Amino acid sequence: MDLLEAPWIPVRANNGSGAFRLLTYRELLCTDEDWQISLSRDDLELACLQLLICMTQIMFLPTDDDALLERLDTPLTPEEFEAGISPCRDWFDLDHPTQPFMQTRGVVAKDVTPIQKLLIGLPEGTNHAFFNAPGEVGAISAPIAAIALFHQATNCPSFGGGFKGSLRGGAPITTLVDGRNLRERVWRNVLIPEFIRKDFPDWTHDPTRDRPTWIDPIREKETIHASQIGLARGLFWQPAHVELVPAGESGVCDLLGIEAGPLYTGFRKEKFNFTLTNTWPHPHGVLHMNLKKKALEMKFASFTTQAPAWTRLTEMVIRIDGAKGEGSRPAAPIAQAKTLAATDSERRPLHLIVGGYRNKQASVLERRHELITLAAGWDDDEGRLKDLVELGLSAKKTLRGKLYFACQGYKDKDLPGIGVPLHETGERLFYARTESKILATFSNRATFDDWRDRRSIYVDRLAADCRGIFDELTDPYTMKPELIPIIAWARRSLNADLKKLKEGK
């Protein structure tokens, strides 16, 4: 299957409500239809979108912001499409005899790994997330195989010990810009040269030299500096030696539920050693810069706790510059969208696509994929968005702290505590009960147009939830007279701190 010519993009028309079909890459970019990606897993939908963005980035580079705006408005002509794919015509064939897409021919492996292992989070071995059974997926079609190969190499933990992981680490957060349909969504995340050079100062667009790893393979035991990796090579970086094993017969894909070309029942993988120094500045994630032992360490943001995505929103959209090079920068498409919006006479909201995993080594503990909207005007004063996020986090911290105090007691005053970790339950309840209200505040135009009053309303709502959760968790223990003093003390302290929060103290 050739991704440049064959139908492989799983979509539905009419904003996702139409009939399911497989779309060609040519149809996507050369027509203005209301297609939406349609798969049974949200992480694979995001991976499919990201794959399309990367393909478009390296083959149809807009020269400037005017060219990008033209791409958003007008589909490519057949002639423009042919000219764009011409330098990369042999790059995207999943079954190419010598250089198959995201694979290495001739992989030597003792055993064939079941194809389900290629779908992150499904159980093979010790990974039993998402309540799926081992062997549930026995065969996948070429469209799913292409998406899964790209996803495994770009966004997922490695295959385990001895296997290299993605350029962004084990389970990075991906942040992209949303659009009204699939074609617009792809173009809104394609970078113009001005924004590419912010991370790649010496970058030039040259497909003859900047080639992916299955076209120009990494050498065994090679030492590679991140600055040696070009944009196309980095976007399609494949750190492992893998090779799909065909089923040998046609049939129904276990994910799509239809026949969709060749089937694959497994893959071969082999350990392959090389050394990568420094961090490649991938454009699709938040990059942190921290000073450690007098050296600047760069690391991509990932989900490490159960806290929802809004708690990371400041770093996702605002560049933070600290002392001595420390700080963080948002994903490049987010930064570009903000700059383009500043030149638009009509102020528009910013719609963010956020996706990632919380993992423990090669095992996935949690899957996160969601949309977050920032109302128009959020960037007029970036400190306001930062304030909203910090207020939410401060309210949570206050609730957790007072519940912890009630649980531990106050030995100096000879006041016994509840002795149950209510603070952990309280934190989970806070996130569950406030998330929809917090996201609604971010997406409400009035939040930034009527800042003073809306900030006050926002804090009042957070405070009411904190008091409600505190009372709900502690009231059952007021039946014990000896616990009433510590609960009353904690409640009074909670009210005092929430009042200070509203006053901005």
C-alpha positions as CSV (number, residue, x, y, z in Angstrom):
1,M,0.0,0.0,0.0
2,D,1.3,3.4,-1.1
3,L,0.2,6.2,1.3
4,L,0.5,8.7,-1.6
5,E,-1.9,6.9,-3.9
6,A,-4.0,4.2,-2.1
7,P,-7.1,4.9,0.0
8,W,-6.0,4.6,3.6
9,I,-7.3,7.5,5.6
10,P,-10.3,6.4,7.7
11,V,-13.0,9.1,7.5
12,R,-16.6,10.0,7.7
13,A,-18.2,12.9,5.8
14,N,-20.6,15.6,7.1
15,N,-18.6,16.4,10.2
16,G,-18.2,12.8,11.2
17,S,-21.9,11.8,10.8
18,G,-21.7,10.4,7.2
19,A,-20.8,6.9,5.9
20,F,-17.4,5.5,6.7
21,R,-14.9,5.2,3.9
22,L,-11.1,5.2,3.2
23,L,-9.9,8.4,1.6
24,T,-6.8,8.9,-0.5
25,Y,-4.2,11.6,0.5
26,R,-4.8,13.2,-2.9
27,E,-8.6,13.5,-2.2
28,L,-7.9,15.0,1.2
29,L,-5.7,17.8,-0.1
30,C,-7.3,18.4,-3.5
31,T,-11.0,18.7,-2.4
32,D,-12.8,20.8,0.1
33,E,-15.0,18.2,1.8
34,D,-16.1,18.1,5.4
35,W,-14.1,14.9,6.3
36,Q,-13.3,13.8,9.9
37,I,-11.0,11.0,10.9
38,S,-13.0,8.0,12.2
39,L,-11.4,5.2,14.2
40,S,-12.4,3.3,17.3
41,R,-9.5,4.7,19.3
42,D,-8.9,8.4,19.9
43,D,-5.1,7.9,20.2
44,L,-5.0,6.3,16.7
45,E,-7.1,9.2,15.4
46,L,-4.6,11.7,16.7
47,A,-1.7,9.6,15.3
48,C,-3.4,9.5,11.9
49,L,-3.8,13.3,12.0
50,Q,-0.1,13.8,13.1
51,L,1.0,11.5,10.3
52,L,-0.9,13.5,7.7
53,I,0.6,16.7,9.2
54,C,4.1,15.4,8.9
55,M,3.6,14.2,5.3
56,T,2.2,17.6,4.3
57,Q,4.9,19.5,6.2
58,I,7.7,17.9,4.2
59,M,6.0,17.8,0.7
60,F,3.9,20.9,0.6
61,L,5.8,23.5,2.6
62,P,4.1,27.0,2.5
63,T,6.7,29.7,1.9
64,D,5.1,32.3,4.2
65,D,2.0,33.1,6.1
66,D,0.1,34.3,3.0
67,A,0.8,31.0,1.3
68,L,-0.4,29.1,4.4
69,L,-3.6,31.2,4.5
70,E,-4.1,30.4,0.8
71,R,-3.7,26.7,1.6
72,L,-6.4,27.0,4.3
73,D,-8.8,28.5,1.9
74,T,-8.1,26.7,-1.4
75,P,-7.4,23.0,-2.0
76,L,-4.3,22.0,-4.0
77,T,-4.6,21.5,-7.7
78,P,-3.8,18.1,-9.2
79,E,-0.6,19.7,-10.7
80,E,0.5,21.1,-7.3
81,F,-0.1,17.7,-5.7
82,E,2.0,15.9,-8.2
83,A,4.8,18.4,-7.9
84,G,4.8,18.1,-4.1
85,I,4.9,14.3,-3.9
86,S,7.4,13.9,-6.7
87,P,10.7,14.1,-4.6
88,C,9.2,11.7,-2.0
89,R,7.4,9.2,-4.3
90,D,9.2,6.1,-3.0
91,W,9.1,7.0,0.7
92,F,5.6,5.9,1.7
93,D,5.1,2.4,0.3
94,L,4.3,0.0,3.2
95,D,5.3,-3.0,1.1
96,H,8.3,-1.6,-0.8
97,P,10.7,-4.5,-1.6
98,T,13.8,-2.6,-0.1
99,Q,12.6,0.4,1.8
100,P,9.1,-0.1,3.3
101,F,7.5,2.7,5.2
102,M,8.8,2.9,8.8
103,Q,10.4,-0.5,8.5
104,T,13.7,-2.4,7.9
105,R,13.8,-5.2,5.4
106,G,15.4,-8.5,6.6
107,V,14.9,-8.1,10.4
108,V,16.2,-11.2,12.2
109,A,14.0,-12.3,15.2
110,K,13.6,-15.6,16.9
111,D,9.9,-15.2,17.2
112,V,7.2,-13.2,15.5
113,T,5.6,-10.7,17.8
114,P,1.7,-10.7,17.7
115,I,0.4,-7.6,15.9
116,Q,-1.5,-6.5,19.0
117,K,1.8,-5.5,20.5
118,L,2.0,-2.7,17.9
119,L,-1.2,-1.2,19.3
120,I,-0.1,0.7,22.4
121,G,-2.0,-0.2,25.6
122,L,-3.4,-3.5,24.4
123,P,-2.3,-6.5,26.4
124,E,0.6,-8.7,25.3
125,G,2.9,-9.9,28.1
126,T,2.4,-7.9,31.3
127,N,0.5,-4.9,29.9
128,H,-3.2,-5.2,30.6
129,A,-4.6,-1.7,30.3
130,F,-8.0,-0.8,29.0
131,F,-9.7,-4.1,29.9
132,N,-8.8,-5.8,26.6
133,A,-8.0,-9.4,26.2
134,P,-4.7,-10.8,24.9
135,G,-5.1,-11.8,21.2
136,E,-8.2,-9.6,20.8
137,V,-6.6,-8.1,17.7
138,G,-5.2,-10.9,15.5
139,A,-4.9,-9.1,12.2
140,I,-4.8,-5.5,11.1
141,S,-5.1,-4.0,7.6
142,A,-2.5,-1.8,5.9
143,P,-4.1,1.5,6.8
144,I,-4.0,0.7,10.5
145,A,-0.5,-0.8,10.2
146,A,0.9,2.4,8.7
147,I,-0.7,4.5,11.4
148,A,0.4,2.2,14.2
149,L,4.0,2.0,13.0
150,F,4.2,5.8,12.9
151,H,2.5,6.1,16.3
152,Q,4.7,3.6,18.0
153,A,7.9,5.3,16.8
154,T,6.7,8.9,17.5
155,N,4.5,9.0,20.5
156,C,4.9,5.7,22.5
157,P,7.2,4.0,25.0
158,S,9.8,1.8,23.4
159,F,9.3,-2.0,23.0
160,G,11.3,-2.5,26.2
161,G,14.8,-3.1,27.4
162,G,17.4,-2.7,24.7
163,F,15.1,-0.9,22.2
164,K,15.4,2.9,21.6
165,G,12.4,5.2,22.1
166,S,11.1,8.2,20.3
167,L,12.9,11.5,19.9
168,R,10.5,13.0,22.5
169,G,11.0,10.3,25.2
170,G,8.7,7.6,26.4
171,A,5.2,9.1,26.4
172,P,5.2,12.8,25.4
173,I,2.2,15.1,25.3
174,T,1.2,16.1,21.8
175,T,-0.4,19.5,21.3
176,L,-1.8,20.6,18.0
177,V,-4.3,23.2,16.6
178,D,-7.8,22.1,15.7
179,G,-9.8,23.1,12.6
180,R,-13.3,22.9,11.2
181,N,-12.5,19.8,9.1
182,L,-9.6,17.4,8.4
183,R,-8.0,19.3,5.6
184,E,-8.0,22.6,7.6
185,R,-6.8,20.8,10.7
186,V,-3.8,19.4,8.8
187,W,-2.8,22.8,7.3
188,R,-3.2,24.7,10.6
189,N,-0.4,22.5,12.0
190,V,2.0,22.9,9.0
191,L,4.8,25.3,9.8
192,I,6.1,28.1,7.5
193,P,9.9,28.5,7.3
194,E,9.9,31.4,9.8
195,F,8.7,29.1,12.6
196,I,10.8,26.1,11.5
197,R,14.0,28.2,11.9
198,K,13.1,29.2,15.4
199,D,14.2,25.6,16.4
200,F,16.3,24.8,13.4
201,P,18.3,27.9,12.5
202,D,20.3,26.3,9.7
203,W,17.4,24.5,8.2
204,T,16.9,24.3,4.4
205,H,14.2,22.4,2.6
206,D,16.1,19.7,0.7
207,P,14.4,16.2,0.3
208,T,17.5,14.9,-1.5
209,R,19.5,15.2,1.7
210,D,16.9,15.3,4.5
211,R,15.5,11.7,4.3
212,P,13.8,9.4,6.8
213,T,15.6,6.5,8.4
214,W,14.1,3.7,6.2
215,I,15.5,5.5,3.1
216,D,18.8,6.6,4.7
217,P,19.3,4.0,7.6
218,I,21.0,4.7,10.9
219,R,24.3,2.9,11.1
220,E,24.9,0.3,13.8
221,K,26.6,1.9,16.9
222,E,26.5,5.3,15.2
223,T,26.7,8.4,17.4
224,I,24.2,11.1,16.3
225,H,24.0,14.6,17.5
226,A,20.5,16.0,17.5
227,S,21.6,18.9,15.3
228,Q,22.4,16.4,12.6
229,I,18.8,15.3,12.3
230,G,16.8,17.3,9.7
231,L,13.2,18.2,9.9
232,A,11.9,15.4,7.6
233,R,14.2,12.8,9.2
234,G,13.1,13.8,12.7
235,L,9.4,13.9,12.0
236,F,9.6,10.4,10.6
237,W,12.2,9.0,13.0
238,Q,12.1,5.2,13.4
239,P,14.4,4.2,16.3
240,A,13.7,0.5,16.0
241,H,14.2,-2.3,13.5
242,V,10.8,-3.7,12.8
243,E,9.2,-5.5,9.8
244,L,5.6,-6.4,9.3
245,V,4.6,-10.0,8.8
246,P,1.8,-10.4,6.2
247,A,-1.1,-12.7,6.8
248,G,-0.8,-14.4,3.4
249,E,-4.5,-14.1,2.8
250,S,-7.1,-11.3,2.6
251,G,-9.8,-10.8,5.2
252,V,-11.4,-8.3,7.6
253,C,-9.3,-5.9,9.6
254,D,-10.0,-6.4,13.4
255,L,-10.0,-2.7,14.0
256,L,-11.8,-1.3,10.9
257,G,-14.2,-4.2,10.6
258,I,-13.9,-4.2,6.8
259,E,-11.5,-5.6,4.2
260,A,-8.9,-2.9,3.5
261,G,-6.1,-4.3,1.5
262,P,-3.2,-6.5,2.8
263,L,-3.5,-7.9,6.4
264,Y,-0.7,-8.3,8.9
265,T,-0.7,-10.7,11.8
266,G,2.6,-9.8,13.4
267,F,5.9,-8.2,13.1
268,R,9.6,-8.9,13.7
269,K,11.7,-6.7,15.8
270,E,15.4,-6.8,16.7
271,K,17.6,-4.7,19.0
272,F,19.6,-2.1,17.3
273,N,22.1,0.1,19.1
274,F,23.1,3.7,18.4
275,T,23.8,6.8,20.5
276,L,21.8,10.0,20.3
277,T,23.2,13.1,22.1
278,N,21.1,16.1,23.1
279,T,17.4,16.6,22.4
280,W,15.9,17.1,19.0
281,P,13.4,20.0,19.2
282,H,10.3,18.2,17.8
283,P,7.7,20.8,16.9
284,H,4.6,18.9,18.2
285,G,5.2,19.1,22.0
286,V,6.1,21.3,24.9
287,L,9.8,21.5,25.5
288,H,11.2,22.2,28.9
289,M,14.7,23.7,29.5
290,N,16.1,23.2,33.0
291,L,19.6,23.9,34.4
292,K,21.1,20.8,36.0
293,K,24.7,20.7,37.2
294,K,25.5,23.9,35.1
295,A,24.2,22.2,32.0
296,L,20.9,23.0,30.2
297,E,18.7,19.9,30.0
298,M,15.9,19.8,27.5
299,K,13.0,17.4,28.0
300,F,9.5,17.1,26.5
301,A,6.4,17.4,28.7
302,S,4.6,14.2,29.6
303,F,1.7,13.2,31.9
304,T,3.2,12.0,35.1
305,T,0.2,12.3,37.5
306,Q,-3.5,12.0,37.3
307,A,-4.0,15.7,37.1
308,P,-6.1,16.7,34.1
309,A,-4.6,18.5,31.0
310,W,-5.8,22.0,32.0
311,T,-3.2,22.0,34.8
312,R,-0.5,22.1,32.1
313,L,-2.3,24.7,29.9
314,T,0.1,27.6,30.7
315,E,3.1,25.8,29.3
316,M,1.1,24.5,26.4
317,V,0.4,27.9,25.0
318,I,2.7,30.4,26.5
319,R,6.5,30.7,26.1
320,I,8.2,30.9,29.5
321,D,11.6,32.4,29.6
322,G,13.5,32.0,32.9
323,A,17.1,32.8,33.9
324,K,20.1,31.3,32.2
325,G,18.0,29.8,29.4
326,E,15.6,27.9,31.6
327,G,11.9,27.8,30.8
328,S,9.7,26.2,28.2
329,R,8.3,26.7,24.8
330,P,5.0,25.5,23.4
331,A,4.6,23.3,20.4
332,A,5.5,25.2,17.2
333,P,2.0,25.0,15.6
334,I,0.5,26.7,18.8
335,A,3.1,29.5,18.6
336,Q,2.4,30.0,14.9
337,A,-1.3,30.0,15.4
338,K,-1.0,32.8,18.0
339,T,1.1,34.9,15.7
340,L,-1.2,34.4,12.7
341,A,-4.2,35.3,14.9
342,A,-2.6,38.6,15.8
343,T,-2.8,39.6,12.1
344,D,-6.4,38.5,11.7
345,S,-9.0,41.3,11.9
346,E,-11.5,38.9,13.3
347,R,-10.5,37.6,16.8
348,R,-10.9,33.9,17.0
349,P,-10.7,31.3,19.8
350,L,-7.8,28.9,19.9
351,H,-8.9,25.2,19.8
352,L,-6.2,22.8,21.1
353,I,-5.9,19.1,20.5
354,V,-4.1,17.5,23.4
355,G,-3.1,13.8,23.6
356,G,-0.7,11.5,25.4
357,Y,-0.3,8.7,27.9
358,R,0.6,8.3,31.5
359,N,3.0,5.3,31.6
360,K,5.3,3.3,33.8
361,Q,8.2,2.3,31.5
362,A,6.7,0.3,28.6
363,S,3.2,-0.1,30.3
364,V,0.5,2.4,29.8
365,L,-1.5,3.4,32.9
366,E,-3.8,6.0,31.4
367,R,-4.8,7.5,28.1
368,R,-5.4,11.2,27.7
369,H,-7.0,12.7,24.5
370,E,-9.1,15.8,24.6
371,L,-10.0,19.2,23.1
372,I,-9.5,22.5,25.0
373,T,-10.8,25.9,23.8
374,L,-9.4,29.3,24.7
375,A,-11.8,32.1,24.0
376,A,-10.8,35.0,21.8
377,G,-8.8,37.5,23.8
378,W,-6.9,35.1,26.0
379,D,-3.6,36.3,24.4
380,D,-4.3,40.0,25.0
381,D,-2.8,39.6,28.4
382,E,-1.2,36.1,28.8
383,G,-0.9,36.7,32.6
384,R,-4.7,36.2,32.8
385,L,-4.6,32.7,31.5
386,K,-1.7,31.9,33.8
387,D,-3.7,33.3,36.7
388,L,-6.7,31.2,35.9
389,V,-4.6,28.0,35.9
390,E,-2.8,29.0,39.1
391,L,-6.0,29.8,40.9
392,G,-7.3,26.3,40.1
393,L,-4.1,24.7,41.3
394,S,-4.0,26.8,44.4
395,A,-7.6,25.9,45.3
396,K,-6.8,22.2,44.9
397,K,-3.6,22.7,47.0
398,T,-5.6,24.4,49.8
399,L,-8.3,21.7,49.9
400,R,-5.7,19.0,50.0
401,G,-3.7,20.7,52.7
402,K,-6.7,21.2,55.0
403,L,-7.9,17.6,54.6
404,Y,-4.4,16.4,55.3
405,F,-4.3,18.6,58.5
406,A,-7.6,17.1,59.5
407,C,-6.4,13.6,58.9
408,Q,-3.1,14.0,60.7
409,G,-4.3,16.0,63.7
410,Y,-2.3,18.5,65.8
411,K,-0.1,16.8,68.3
412,D,1.1,20.1,69.9
413,K,-2.5,20.8,70.9
414,D,-3.3,17.2,71.7
415,L,-5.9,17.1,68.9
416,P,-6.3,13.6,67.3
417,G,-6.7,13.4,63.5
418,I,-9.1,11.3,61.4
419,G,-6.4,8.9,60.4
420,V,-7.7,8.3,56.9
421,P,-6.0,9.7,53.8
422,L,-9.0,11.9,52.8
423,H,-6.7,14.4,51.1
424,E,-6.0,11.9,48.3
425,T,-9.8,11.3,47.8
426,G,-10.3,15.1,48.0
427,E,-7.8,15.8,45.2
428,R,-9.5,13.3,42.9
429,L,-12.9,14.7,43.6
430,F,-11.7,18.3,43.1
431,Y,-10.4,17.5,39.6
432,A,-13.5,15.5,38.7
433,R,-16.0,18.2,39.9
434,T,-14.2,21.3,38.7
435,E,-12.8,20.3,35.3
436,S,-15.9,21.1,33.3
437,K,-16.3,24.4,35.0
438,I,-12.7,25.3,34.5
439,L,-12.7,24.4,30.9
440,A,-16.0,26.4,30.4
441,T,-14.3,29.4,31.9
442,F,-11.4,29.2,29.5
443,S,-13.7,28.9,26.5
444,N,-16.1,31.8,27.6
445,R,-15.4,35.0,25.7
446,A,-16.7,37.0,28.7
447,T,-13.9,35.6,30.8
448,F,-11.3,37.8,29.1
449,D,-13.7,40.7,28.1
450,D,-15.0,41.2,31.6
451,W,-11.9,40.0,33.5
452,R,-12.5,41.5,37.0
453,D,-16.0,40.2,37.6
454,R,-15.4,36.8,35.8
455,R,-12.3,36.1,37.9
456,S,-14.3,36.7,41.0
457,I,-17.1,34.4,39.9
458,Y,-14.5,31.8,38.9
459,V,-12.9,31.8,42.4
460,D,-16.3,31.7,44.1
461,R,-17.2,28.5,42.1
462,L,-13.8,26.9,43.0
463,A,-14.3,27.8,46.7
464,A,-17.8,26.4,46.8
465,D,-16.6,23.1,45.4
466,C,-13.7,23.0,47.9
467,R,-16.1,23.6,50.8
468,G,-18.5,21.0,49.5
469,I,-15.9,18.3,49.1
470,F,-14.4,19.1,52.5
471,D,-17.8,18.8,54.2
472,E,-18.7,15.7,52.3
473,L,-15.5,13.9,53.3
474,T,-15.3,15.1,56.9
475,D,-19.0,15.1,58.0
476,P,-19.2,11.3,58.7
477,Y,-16.4,11.7,61.3
478,T,-18.1,14.5,63.3
479,M,-20.1,11.6,64.9
480,K,-17.0,11.2,67.0
481,P,-16.8,14.1,69.5
482,E,-13.0,13.8,69.8
483,L,-12.6,14.6,66.1
484,I,-14.9,17.7,66.0
485,P,-12.1,20.2,67.1
486,I,-9.6,19.2,64.4
487,I,-12.3,19.2,61.7
488,A,-13.6,22.6,62.8
489,W,-10.1,24.0,62.9
490,A,-9.3,22.7,59.4
491,R,-12.7,24.1,58.0
492,R,-12.0,27.5,59.5
493,S,-8.5,27.5,58.0
494,L,-9.9,26.4,54.6
495,N,-12.4,29.3,54.6
496,A,-9.6,31.8,55.5
497,D,-7.3,30.6,52.7
498,L,-10.0,30.6,50.1
499,K,-10.9,34.2,51.0
500,K,-7.2,35.2,50.5
501,L,-7.3,33.4,47.2
502,K,-10.2,35.6,46.0
503,E,-8.4,38.7,47.2
504,G,-5.3,37.7,45.3
505,K,-3.2,37.3,48.4
